[in-house]
Amino acid sequence: MKFNDIKEFKNKINGKLLFDYSLQKLNWFNIGGKAEIYFRPETLKELIDFLKLYNNRGKIFILGAGSNILFDDDMFKGVVIKLGKRFSNISKLKDNVIIAGSAASDKNLSEFAKTENIGGFEFLSCIPGTIGGGIKMNSGCFNKEFKDILISVQVIDFQGQVLTIPAKKINFIYRGSNLSKEYIFLSATFKGEKKNKNLIQKETENLIYQKELAQPTKIKTGGSTFKNPINQTKKKVWQLIKESVPMDISFGDAKISEKHCNFFINTKKASSKDMKKLINFVIKNVKTKTGINLDLEIVIVK
Ligand SMILES: Cc1cc2nc3c(=O)[nH]c(=O)nc-3n(C[C@H](O)[C@H](O)[C@H](O)COP(=O)(O)OP(=O)(O)OC[C@H]3O[C@@H](n4cnc5c(N)ncnc54)[C@H](O)[C@@H]3O)c2cc1C
């Protein structure tokens, strides 16, 4: 059978390896069908052994906290890899320098930096993802992005080769970079600056307050659906959507958030198809009304 060798491998590891596994609870939209294989390695060796055995025989998708992705309703033909707990350690390496595993949450890194009196990580308290997702997306808010604090990233490619890449060799752009699509980020080193923890606490609270005022929380969403079209207009994407699209439009249970119209929400049981219809409707209407082409910020997993 197709995965007999992988079924045998499953019995030799501590990590989780499951077949025909539902992806619905693994992402913020709560949308998605099943994956042929879901793998949650607990050690680097397990990950390397798996990649070598799997040998690119199907697709590979690396999942973080699932706060920026839209899975398909149909079966994902391949493996979804989500790094296990042991990839989420955070420690101080030296003065103002922190190393964090890719599965650590942005919030935990921000908290850790605060307790160590290291500033520069406050914005991370507002992003509900992991370090891996943040590096991939060059996530950011309040005029700060991952690239501003990153020193280097340790990666493994789909063939099982581990390497360290200094940040200065990476070309980061708005919500992305030129890093290979075949890299799994394992950990990253960051640098901040010395800052009193009380001051950090105040600034963090202020950012969280501002964010909660402007954007919906505790709902099933993927965050900003589209990037701001910075090369085409000075207008923010939410302004373009507001000008071009009826705010009460819905496809099944897929709707536009009343609080922030670049956030799309699954109010109950929206399918991926519903959400994609909403996305395409908005793209078409914004293009017709303003002539501007919208680019997705959320990642549609195919
Ligand atoms: C309520 C809400 C608010 C948000 N606010 C912001 C914001 O202010 N600023 C902002 O930039 N974003 C924001 N987002 C989007 C999202 O949180 C970020 O993009 C986040 O960094 C994604 O991290 P993740 O771990 O959830 O990644 P996922 O959504 O799981 O994946 C995103 C991408 O990263 C890749 N990836 C994840 N982990 C790894 C890894 N270890 N190695 C290689 N690739 C990996 C995935 O393959 C995928 O391509 C928001 C989302 C929500 C739901």
Ligand as a Chemical Component Dictionary entry (heavy atoms), coordinates in Angstrom:
data_LIG
# 
_chem_comp.id                   LIG 
_chem_comp.type                 NON-POLYMER 
_chem_comp.pdbx_formal_charge   0 
_chem_comp.three_letter_code    LIG 
# 
loop_
_chem_comp_atom.comp_id 
_chem_comp_atom.atom_id 
_chem_comp_atom.alt_atom_id 
_chem_comp_atom.type_symbol 
_chem_comp_atom.charge 
_chem_comp_atom.model_Cartn_x 
_chem_comp_atom.model_Cartn_y 
_chem_comp_atom.model_Cartn_z 
_chem_comp_atom.pdbx_ordinal 
LIG C1  C1  C 0 -7.120 37.695 14.774 1  
LIG C2  C2  C 0 -5.879 37.732 13.916 2  
LIG C3  C3  C 0 -5.032 38.829 13.964 3  
LIG C4  C4  C 0 -3.880 38.882 13.165 4  
LIG N1  N1  N 0 -3.069 39.976 13.231 5  
LIG C5  C5  C 0 -1.952 40.034 12.469 6  
LIG C6  C6  C 0 -1.083 41.169 12.512 7  
LIG O1  O1  O 0 -1.298 42.119 13.239 8  
LIG N2  N2  N 0 0.015  41.169 11.711 9  
LIG C7  C7  C 0 0.310  40.127 10.884 10 
LIG O2  O2  O 0 1.324  40.183 10.177 11 
LIG N3  N3  N 0 -0.480 39.030 10.841 12 
LIG C8  C8  C 0 -1.600 38.955 11.603 13 
LIG N4  N4  N 0 -2.414 37.851 11.543 14 
LIG C9  C9  C 0 -2.054 36.738 10.644 15 
LIG C10 C10 C 0 -1.212 35.632 11.316 16 
LIG O3  O3  O 0 -1.419 35.606 12.706 17 
LIG C11 C11 C 0 0.284  35.783 11.013 18 
LIG O4  O4  O 0 0.546  35.712 9.640  19 
LIG C12 C12 C 0 1.098  34.699 11.736 20 
LIG O5  O5  O 0 2.457  35.031 11.719 21 
LIG C13 C13 C 0 0.908  33.312 11.131 22 
LIG O6  O6  O 0 1.536  32.379 11.981 23 
LIG P1  P1  P 0 0.980  30.900 12.123 24 
LIG O7  O7  O 0 1.883  30.162 13.038 25 
LIG O8  O8  O 0 -0.456 30.911 12.510 26 
LIG O9  O9  O 0 1.157  30.370 10.643 27 
LIG P2  P2  P 0 0.127  29.511 9.773  28 
LIG O10 O10 O 0 -1.102 30.298 9.555  29 
LIG O11 O11 O 0 -0.021 28.155 10.346 30 
LIG O12 O12 O 0 0.951  29.429 8.406  31 
LIG C14 C14 C 0 1.230  30.602 7.660  32 
LIG C15 C15 C 0 2.351  30.305 6.660  33 
LIG O13 O13 O 0 3.541  30.048 7.384  34 
LIG C16 C16 C 0 4.077  28.786 7.028  35 
LIG N5  N5  N 0 4.722  28.199 8.208  36 
LIG C17 C17 C 0 4.235  28.102 9.472  37 
LIG N6  N6  N 0 5.153  27.540 10.290 38 
LIG C18 C18 C 0 6.232  27.260 9.513  39 
LIG C19 C19 C 0 7.506  26.657 9.769  40 
LIG N7  N7  N 0 7.885  26.221 10.978 41 
LIG N8  N8  N 0 8.364  26.530 8.715  42 
LIG C20 C20 C 0 8.011  26.952 7.459  43 
LIG N9  N9  N 0 6.837  27.528 7.178  44 
LIG C21 C21 C 0 5.953  27.691 8.190  45 
LIG C22 C22 C 0 2.870  27.981 6.536  46 
LIG O14 O14 O 0 3.280  26.911 5.690  47 
LIG C23 C23 C 0 2.091  29.059 5.821  48 
LIG O15 O15 O 0 2.634  29.262 4.533  49 
LIG C24 C24 C 0 -3.570 37.789 12.320 50 
LIG C25 C25 C 0 -4.413 36.665 12.294 51 
LIG C26 C26 C 0 -5.555 36.630 13.080 52 
LIG C27 C27 C 0 -6.430 35.410 13.044 53 
# 
loop_
_chem_comp_bond.comp_id 
_chem_comp_bond.atom_id_1 
_chem_comp_bond.atom_id_2 
_chem_comp_bond.value_order 
_chem_comp_bond.pdbx_ordinal 
LIG C1  C2  SING 1  
LIG C2  C3  SING 2  
LIG C2  C26 DOUB 3  
LIG C3  C4  DOUB 4  
LIG C4  N1  SING 5  
LIG C4  C24 SING 6  
LIG N1  C5  DOUB 7  
LIG C5  C6  SING 8  
LIG C5  C8  SING 9  
LIG C6  O1  DOUB 10 
LIG C6  N2  SING 11 
LIG N2  C7  SING 12 
LIG C7  O2  DOUB 13 
LIG C7  N3  SING 14 
LIG N3  C8  DOUB 15 
LIG C8  N4  SING 16 
LIG N4  C9  SING 17 
LIG N4  C24 SING 18 
LIG C9  C10 SING 19 
LIG C10 O3  SING 20 
LIG C10 C11 SING 21 
LIG C11 O4  SING 22 
LIG C11 C12 SING 23 
LIG C12 O5  SING 24 
LIG C12 C13 SING 25 
LIG C13 O6  SING 26 
LIG O6  P1  SING 27 
LIG P1  O7  DOUB 28 
LIG P1  O8  SING 29 
LIG P1  O9  SING 30 
LIG O9  P2  SING 31 
LIG P2  O10 DOUB 32 
LIG P2  O11 SING 33 
LIG P2  O12 SING 34 
LIG O12 C14 SING 35 
LIG C14 C15 SING 36 
LIG C15 O13 SING 37 
LIG C15 C23 SING 38 
LIG O13 C16 SING 39 
LIG C16 N5  SING 40 
LIG C16 C22 SING 41 
LIG N5  C17 SING 42 
LIG N5  C21 SING 43 
LIG C17 N6  DOUB 44 
LIG N6  C18 SING 45 
LIG C18 C19 SING 46 
LIG C18 C21 DOUB 47 
LIG C19 N7  SING 48 
LIG C19 N8  DOUB 49 
LIG N8  C20 SING 50 
LIG C20 N9  DOUB 51 
LIG N9  C21 SING 52 
LIG C22 O14 SING 53 
LIG C22 C23 SING 54 
LIG C23 O15 SING 55 
LIG C24 C25 DOUB 56 
LIG C25 C26 SING 57 
LIG C26 C27 SING 58 
# 
